[in-house]
């Protein structure tokens, strides 16, 4: 499926028309129309903005995968056996924090 079709499908699933999506993304409705008809390529920042808005991966939008899920954030490859219970609690809190506040995401 082409990128434009994916954007259109995601927009429709949210119950939005092109004008409403344009307003939410601070772009013109004609930009949305051109994205959806593949007449305008997505710039990196627009691709990221759409992925964040629809909560899908950029690979999904680009048609590289049919899996909409974003890749998990890697926090640690392993944990040592001598991690205290208190440290483990802190690690799990940090993981939850990172899930809700991805690196590089502007507020």
RAWOTA-V394047 format. One record per backbone hydrogen bond with DSSP energy under -0.5 kcal/mol. NH is the residue of the N-H (numbers start at 1). CO is the residue of the C=O. If there is no record, write none. Layout:
# RAWOTA-V394047
{{NH:CO} {NH:CO}}
This chain:
# RAWOTA-V394047
{{6:2} {7:3} {8:4} {9:5} {10:6} {11:7} {12:8} {13:9} {14:10} {15:12} {16:11} {21:17} {22:18} {23:19} {24:20} {25:21} {26:22} {26:23} {27:22} {31:28} {32:28} {33:29} {34:30} {35:31} {36:32} {37:33} {38:35} {39:34} {40:34} {47:43} {48:44} {49:45} {50:46} {51:47} {52:48} {53:49} {54:50} {55:51} {56:51} {57:68} {61:57} {62:58} {63:60} {64:59} {65:59} {68:66} {74:72} {75:73} {83:80} {88:84} {89:85} {90:86} {91:87} {92:88} {93:89} {94:90} {95:91} {96:92} {97:93} {98:94} {99:95} {100:96} {101:97} {105:102} {106:104}}
